Amino acid sequence: MSELHFALAEELERLAAGYRALAKGEIDPDEITIQDISIILTEKMQKGKISEIRRLLGKYGAAKLVEVNPKTYNAFYQEAKRL
């Protein structure tokens, strides 16, 4: 298996763990990560809420998720859940 495949498999495992924790309500709001936010935003995008996501990103001074200040992850996460 190439290194690329290995890295992809590891990232998918982390993503799956995040989805399981989210489904079980195990995510501690004080420990919100960019992956946690990404999971929520992916769900919202699948529901067609792309313009709402863009507005939320703009509210936090970002065009992309990686530009959101980590100090605001908790607040961003809570607002993203309400979209």
Buried (B, 14 or more C-beta within 10 A) or exposed (E): EEEEEEEEEEEEEEBEEBBEBBEEEEBEEEEBBBBBBBBBBEBBEEEEBEEBBEEBBEEBEBEEBEEBEEEBBBBBBEBBEEB
